[in-house]
Amino acid sequence: MTDGRPSALRLVINGEETDSASENVSGLIEELGLENRRVAVMVNDVVVRRRNFDSHGLAENDRVEIISLIGGG
C-alpha cells in the first residue's frame, strides 16, 4: 500500500548512486538546490535541453551528469 508519495528512484548522479523522488529533470534540479544556477544536464549520455527539463522523465538506474556553467573571462 502506498501513501501517495512517489517512490524513490536509484539514479547515478555524477558518478554517485543516489536515491531521488524526482520524476523529471526539472524536479531533480530543484531537489539538488540547483534551480537558480545555469547547468547543463545529460541523461544516459543524451543532452537534455533546458526547455525539456519538465518533460524529460527519469527512470530507475538512469545515469545523470550535471555540470554547473560558470561565466568569466
CORURQUI-V529087 format. One record per residue. SS is DSSP state (A for helix, B for strand, O for the rest). Layout:
[[SS] [SS]]
//
This chain:
[[O] [O] [O] [O] [O] [O] [O] [O] [B] [B] [B] [B] [B] [O] [O] [B] [B] [B] [B] [B] [O] [O] [O] [B] [A] [A] [A] [A] [A] [A] [A] [O] [O] [O] [O] [O] [O] [O] [B] [B] [B] [B] [B] [O] [O] [B] [B] [B] [O] [A] [A] [A] [O] [O] [O] [O] [B] [O] [O] [O] [O] [O] [B] [B] [B] [B] [B] [B] [O] [O] [O] [O] [O]]
//
